[in-house]
């Protein structure tokens, strides 16, 4: 038995099921790779998944345990020959890990092309294949027959492989910390949620119980835990969680899987996402543990799971509790220096004793500076809200807006730095209400209906006198008479004492 080099443009072949592709390279419907051990097959899967997607091959990929005519056993991987480019990549990686690659369609497979024969090979004399043989490969100066002993499903092999610890794998870059999963024991869940919320880490959380493989597993419920998906976890918090018992950190590996931080699965799970059903989520733990959670993951924002205790400046009925009161778990809101760029000034809170100064400023301001402003007088001060940037009134505490109607002093921020929506819900803030934080005292609220136009408020009430109209046409003149006197040549210069009248002699 010998192989023949395929020439460029050759169209007739002895081996059934092979033909040239558009590049002239001989290909069958499949590529068949033989490995002496299962480790070699796993190594090929590992290398290929790191360079290309296995999802393109999984539909026709088979892993077979086969026995040769001499009694030795080998692992056979058969993949679809989607193109000669994919076959070239498969051949390069197969030879790198000590395997051999062939191409064919049914039962006869010939050696795939190499440097000695760029267009491939063809078997000169195939002969008759023994009846006890399932398929045969044709190599250099030999032909080897195989008998299938059993198949190894790819999904089964994937879940049987142990994840490997990576040296320095727990040191993640900012991009790698973009999305992480935390598996937290139920006893620690409340504290971890408060800790993440206080550090302004965006996260969602949910309680999950791994699916049990047996209907008689009574302890499946005890293995439940809270799964938290954190976005942009800081490096210091990641290091803290990695060293805390009861908290395990995982990195996403595709849409429906996650692997423990510091470990790596031998096969890139993202390249074979089709293996994971969309209604499941797989969590790979150290120690050959794989949890199957119901998917897609249904989680809630941790801001909705955190209770905020805050007292507003309004009367409250005192309550009494018997015995020692439990320590509150809420977080007290405070004002601190803002870390971001300055916000636009929209309001000012002027002390009541500075009302006279405000009046003098209003007299000096042009009408365009007063238009659109609103004002309300309260016990805490005179609150002026502007339609635009309110920096024309140099009085009081300038205020900026976190969310519509929620005002804080300029250059200050509310800590913990939660989202404005969560803060508004915690304060009971909504439409028709203005909430003001001050540097002294507690925040207060005032209704929108209490505000009036600043232009209208600037005008004091004035008394106006009413008068009656007079009709001059109905007035009767008293002793009216007509006088005819000379006005001179320049009558408009001072009638009746015109200078030219005095210079004329009498009778002229």
PyMOL commands that set and color helices and strands:
alter all, ss='L'
color gray80, all
select helices_A, chain A and resi 38-51+55-58+84-96+154-160+186-198+221-223+235-242+269-275+302-305+352-364+367-370+420-427+448-450+454-458+472-474+491-493+499-503
alter helices_A, ss='H'
color red, helices_A
select strands_A, chain A and resi 3-5+19-20+26-27+30-35+62-68+73-80+100-104+108-111+121-123+135-139+142-151+164-165+179-184+202-208+225-231+247-252+257-260+263-264+280-285+289-294+300-301+334-337+345-350+374-378+381-385+397-403+406-409+412-415+433-436+444-447+452-453
alter strands_A, ss='S'
color yellow, strands_A
deselect
rebuild
show_as cartoon
